[in-house]
Amino acid sequence: MKYLFVLLGALALNAAHADSLYRWVDKEGKVHYGDKPAADALSAEQKRFSAAASVSDDDLPYNLRKAKQDFPVTLYVAKTCAEACVQARTFLNSRGIPFAEKNLTSEADLAMFGKLNPSGMVPSLTVGKTLLSGYESGAWNSELDIAGYPKTKPYGLRTAPAATPTPPAPAAPAQ
């Protein structure tokens, strides 16, 4: 039993300090975890952890937690909106608004977004069920105020850095 706690502690430390965490199975069928798989691993997979997952809703002030629950915010961006998307993201971060970001890259994403927003304008923001097309700080401020989000970033609230895409795990050698 004590080995289980040691293993879990080591995994937690390893995950906190490593950029990547891999799970692999060796020739004897034993499962291992580490920052890189062994060269003779039969199968290996990279575990992915979201940067936002490390920030708990319990750490948010009550009014922010309540607004997030009742009126979730989603920012829709695409590579075509460049500076406007950067301004929109900076605006939300400066107010300390927890938000999901949807990057419209595939045809399926664009088709889904076209149903939600026939104008197709990005950046766009949903606050609960309300859609705001295009970045306009006055309209966005007003809608976020109505939803109960604080007007300024709460003291001590840190914004999680943008997640960087990680390369896929190396394929296990064929045997």
LOLUM-355470 format. One record per residue (C-alpha): y, z, x; residue number from 1. Coordinates in pm, 1 decimal, padded with zeros to 6 digits. Layout:
BEGIN
pt yy=Y&zz=Z&xx=X&num=NUM
...
//
This chain:
BEGIN
pt yy=00000.0&zz=00000.0&xx=00000.0&num=1
pt yy=00243.1&zz=00084.3&xx=00279.1&num=2
pt yy=00177.7&zz=-00259.4&xx=00432.0&num=3
pt yy=00296.1&zz=-00418.1&xx=00109.6&num=4
pt yy=00630.0&zz=-00236.0&xx=00137.1&num=5
pt yy=00663.5&zz=-00334.8&xx=00502.8&num=6
pt yy=00588.6&zz=-00698.4&xx=00414.1&num=7
pt yy=00837.1&zz=-00699.3&xx=00126.7&num=8
pt yy=01103.5&zz=-00540.5&xx=00347.1&num=9
pt yy=01042.1&zz=-00793.6&xx=00621.0&num=10
pt yy=01062.1&zz=-01079.0&xx=00371.7&num=11
pt yy=01388.8&zz=-00946.2&xx=00230.8&num=12
pt yy=01540.5&zz=-00916.6&xx=00578.0&num=13
pt yy=01405.8&zz=-01255.3&xx=00678.2&num=14
pt yy=01545.0&zz=-01420.2&xx=00365.0&num=15
pt yy=01882.5&zz=-01254.8&xx=00415.5&num=16
pt yy=01913.9&zz=-01375.8&xx=00774.6&num=17
pt yy=01739.1&zz=-01712.0&xx=00759.6&num=18
pt yy=01889.8&zz=-02034.5&xx=00635.5&num=19
pt yy=01550.1&zz=-02136.0&xx=00502.9&num=20
pt yy=01240.6&zz=-01954.9&xx=00394.1&num=21
pt yy=00906.2&zz=-02131.0&xx=00399.8&num=22
pt yy=00571.9&zz=-02039.2&xx=00245.3&num=23
pt yy=00265.8&zz=-02190.2&xx=00406.6&num=24
pt yy=-00111.8&zz=-02157.6&xx=00408.1&num=25
pt yy=-00302.5&zz=-02153.8&xx=00736.0&num=26
pt yy=-00651.8&zz=-02292.2&xx=00812.2&num=27
pt yy=-00813.5&zz=-01966.1&xx=00701.9&num=28
pt yy=-00641.3&zz=-01976.7&xx=00363.7&num=29
pt yy=-00395.7&zz=-01695.2&xx=00439.8&num=30
pt yy=-00044.2&zz=-01721.6&xx=00300.0&num=31
pt yy=00249.1&zz=-01675.8&xx=00539.7&num=32
pt yy=00627.4&zz=-01665.0&xx=00503.8&num=33
pt yy=00885.3&zz=-01740.4&xx=00770.4&num=34
pt yy=01189.2&zz=-01941.4&xx=00874.7&num=35
pt yy=00970.1&zz=-02235.2&xx=00976.4&num=36
pt yy=00609.5&zz=-02321.9&xx=00895.6&num=37
pt yy=00344.2&zz=-02315.8&xx=01164.5&num=38
pt yy=00253.4&zz=-02647.8&xx=01322.1&num=39
pt yy=-00105.3&zz=-02618.7&xx=01195.0&num=40
pt yy=-00010.6&zz=-02522.0&xx=00836.5&num=41
pt yy=-00226.3&zz=-02685.5&xx=00570.1&num=42
pt yy=00049.5&zz=-02678.4&xx=00310.2&num=43
pt yy=00411.2&zz=-02572.2&xx=00336.6&num=44
pt yy=00691.7&zz=-02541.9&xx=00084.7&num=45
pt yy=01052.2&zz=-02441.5&xx=00126.5&num=46
pt yy=01175.1&zz=-02166.7&xx=-00101.8&num=47
pt yy=01521.4&zz=-02227.5&xx=-00241.4&num=48
pt yy=01765.8&zz=-01952.7&xx=-00319.6&num=49
pt yy=02092.0&zz=-02010.9&xx=-00504.3&num=50
pt yy=02409.3&zz=-01869.9&xx=-00350.6&num=51
pt yy=02518.3&zz=-01765.9&xx=-00699.6&num=52
pt yy=02193.8&zz=-01575.6&xx=-00754.5&num=53
pt yy=02305.2&zz=-01315.8&xx=-00500.8&num=54
pt yy=02601.7&zz=-01217.4&xx=-00721.0&num=55
pt yy=02487.5&zz=-01006.6&xx=-01013.1&num=56
pt yy=02666.8&zz=-01000.6&xx=-01346.7&num=57
pt yy=02650.8&zz=-00621.7&xx=-01314.8&num=58
pt yy=02905.1&zz=-00652.2&xx=-01032.2&num=59
pt yy=03157.3&zz=-00820.3&xx=-01264.2&num=60
pt yy=03415.4&zz=-00621.5&xx=-01463.2&num=61
pt yy=03320.4&zz=-00573.2&xx=-01827.5&num=62
pt yy=03582.2&zz=-00810.3&xx=-01971.9&num=63
pt yy=03476.8&zz=-01087.8&xx=-01734.2&num=64
pt yy=03106.9&zz=-01028.6&xx=-01805.1&num=65
pt yy=03175.4&zz=-01038.2&xx=-02181.6&num=66
pt yy=03381.6&zz=-01359.4&xx=-02159.9&num=67
pt yy=03112.0&zz=-01523.1&xx=-01945.7&num=68
pt yy=02845.9&zz=-01427.0&xx=-02199.0&num=69
pt yy=03041.2&zz=-01540.4&xx=-02507.7&num=70
pt yy=03221.0&zz=-01844.2&xx=-02359.9&num=71
pt yy=03034.0&zz=-01983.3&xx=-02057.3&num=72
pt yy=03237.9&zz=-02222.1&xx=-01844.5&num=73
pt yy=03100.6&zz=-02549.4&xx=-01706.8&num=74
pt yy=03294.8&zz=-02784.6&xx=-01480.2&num=75
pt yy=03186.5&zz=-03149.8&xx=-01490.2&num=76
pt yy=03265.4&zz=-03348.3&xx=-01175.0&num=77
pt yy=03176.3&zz=-03684.3&xx=-01022.4&num=78
pt yy=03241.8&zz=-03848.3&xx=-00689.5&num=79
pt yy=03503.7&zz=-04068.7&xx=-00856.2&num=80
pt yy=03742.2&zz=-03780.6&xx=-00930.7&num=81
pt yy=03799.3&zz=-03670.5&xx=-00566.9&num=82
pt yy=04126.2&zz=-03470.2&xx=-00547.6&num=83
pt yy=04140.0&zz=-03380.1&xx=-00917.8&num=84
pt yy=03793.6&zz=-03222.1&xx=-00892.3&num=85
pt yy=03899.3&zz=-03022.6&xx=-00586.7&num=86
pt yy=04209.1&zz=-02899.1&xx=-00773.4&num=87
pt yy=03999.0&zz=-02805.0&xx=-01077.8&num=88
pt yy=03747.0&zz=-02612.0&xx=-00868.2&num=89
pt yy=04026.6&zz=-02436.2&xx=-00675.2&num=90
pt yy=04197.0&zz=-02345.2&xx=-01002.7&num=91
pt yy=03882.8&zz=-02181.2&xx=-01143.5&num=92
pt yy=03811.4&zz=-01997.9&xx=-00817.2&num=93
pt yy=04170.8&zz=-01872.5&xx=-00792.4&num=94
pt yy=04137.6&zz=-01713.2&xx=-01136.4&num=95
pt yy=03797.4&zz=-01568.9&xx=-01048.4&num=96
pt yy=03623.7&zz=-01758.0&xx=-01328.9&num=97
pt yy=03243.8&zz=-01764.3&xx=-01295.7&num=98
pt yy=03140.5&zz=-02120.1&xx=-01377.4&num=99
pt yy=02854.6&zz=-02364.7&xx=-01352.8&num=100
pt yy=02928.6&zz=-02697.3&xx=-01191.2&num=101
pt yy=02755.3&zz=-03013.1&xx=-01306.2&num=102
pt yy=02782.0&zz=-03302.9&xx=-01063.1&num=103
pt yy=02729.9&zz=-03626.8&xx=-01255.1&num=104
pt yy=02533.9&zz=-03840.9&xx=-01012.1&num=105
pt yy=02250.2&zz=-04007.4&xx=-01201.2&num=106
pt yy=02249.8&zz=-04246.5&xx=-01494.8&num=107
pt yy=02084.8&zz=-03975.5&xx=-01706.7&num=108
pt yy=02365.0&zz=-03730.9&xx=-01619.9&num=109
pt yy=02628.5&zz=-03988.5&xx=-01711.8&num=110
pt yy=02452.9&zz=-04071.6&xx=-02040.9&num=111
pt yy=02433.0&zz=-03701.6&xx=-02134.8&num=112
pt yy=02799.1&zz=-03655.3&xx=-02041.3&num=113
pt yy=02897.9&zz=-03963.5&xx=-02243.8&num=114
pt yy=02752.7&zz=-03797.9&xx=-02555.5&num=115
pt yy=02943.0&zz=-03477.1&xx=-02483.2&num=116
pt yy=03267.1&zz=-03648.5&xx=-02380.5&num=117
pt yy=03311.8&zz=-04006.4&xx=-02507.5&num=118
pt yy=03622.0&zz=-04053.8&xx=-02287.9&num=119
pt yy=03405.2&zz=-03996.4&xx=-01980.2&num=120
pt yy=03703.8&zz=-03839.5&xx=-01801.3&num=121
pt yy=03630.1&zz=-03611.6&xx=-01506.5&num=122
pt yy=03693.3&zz=-03342.9&xx=-01420.3&num=123
pt yy=03616.4&zz=-03196.0&xx=-01760.5&num=124
pt yy=03565.2&zz=-02836.1&xx=-01858.7&num=125
pt yy=03372.6&zz=-02667.7&xx=-02136.3&num=126
pt yy=03470.0&zz=-02315.1&xx=-02234.5&num=127
pt yy=03207.2&zz=-02210.0&xx=-02482.6&num=128
pt yy=03190.0&zz=-02507.0&xx=-02720.0&num=129
pt yy=03542.0&zz=-02632.8&xx=-02645.7&num=130
pt yy=03573.7&zz=-02942.8&xx=-02427.8&num=131
pt yy=03883.3&zz=-03011.5&xx=-02218.3&num=132
pt yy=03896.9&zz=-03363.9&xx=-02070.7&num=133
pt yy=04083.7&zz=-03410.2&xx=-01744.9&num=134
pt yy=04241.5&zz=-03141.0&xx=-01531.8&num=135
pt yy=04557.9&zz=-02992.2&xx=-01679.2&num=136
pt yy=04619.8&zz=-02635.9&xx=-01564.0&num=137
pt yy=04828.8&zz=-02537.3&xx=-01869.5&num=138
pt yy=04560.1&zz=-02636.5&xx=-02118.8&num=139
pt yy=04285.3&zz=-02484.2&xx=-01905.5&num=140
pt yy=04480.0&zz=-02157.1&xx=-01865.6&num=141
pt yy=04539.2&zz=-02138.7&xx=-02239.4&num=142
pt yy=04173.1&zz=-02195.5&xx=-02330.3&num=143
pt yy=04049.4&zz=-01944.9&xx=-02070.6&num=144
pt yy=04303.0&zz=-01686.9&xx=-02197.6&num=145
pt yy=04183.5&zz=-01737.3&xx=-02556.6&num=146
pt yy=03821.9&zz=-01691.1&xx=-02441.4&num=147
pt yy=03915.9&zz=-01355.0&xx=-02288.2&num=148
pt yy=03896.5&zz=-01440.6&xx=-01919.5&num=149
pt yy=04134.3&zz=-01240.6&xx=-01697.9&num=150
pt yy=04455.4&zz=-01417.5&xx=-01593.2&num=151
pt yy=04404.8&zz=-01324.4&xx=-01227.5&num=152
pt yy=04100.6&zz=-01274.5&xx=-01008.8&num=153
pt yy=03974.4&zz=-00915.8&xx=-01044.7&num=154
pt yy=04023.4&zz=-00704.4&xx=-00733.6&num=155
pt yy=03731.6&zz=-00727.9&xx=-00494.0&num=156
pt yy=03566.8&zz=-01022.8&xx=-00668.4&num=157
pt yy=03449.7&zz=-01271.3&xx=-00409.6&num=158
pt yy=03365.9&zz=-01626.1&xx=-00495.7&num=159
pt yy=03028.0&zz=-01749.8&xx=-00373.7&num=160
pt yy=03050.6&zz=-02044.8&xx=-00135.0&num=161
pt yy=02943.1&zz=-02382.1&xx=-00264.3&num=162
pt yy=02571.9&zz=-02436.0&xx=-00218.3&num=163
pt yy=02487.1&zz=-02694.1&xx=00042.0&num=164
pt yy=02194.2&zz=-02921.5&xx=-00023.4&num=165
pt yy=01890.9&zz=-02839.1&xx=00188.3&num=166
pt yy=01653.7&zz=-03100.6&xx=00319.2&num=167
pt yy=01306.4&zz=-03110.7&xx=00165.2&num=168
pt yy=01026.8&zz=-02918.0&xx=00333.6&num=169
pt yy=00827.8&zz=-03109.3&xx=00591.4&num=170
pt yy=00505.6&zz=-03257.0&xx=00462.8&num=171
pt yy=00186.6&zz=-03088.8&xx=00575.9&num=172
pt yy=-00018.0&zz=-03297.6&xx=00818.6&num=173
pt yy=-00319.8&zz=-03467.5&xx=00663.9&num=174
pt yy=-00655.7&zz=-03333.4&xx=00771.2&num=175
//
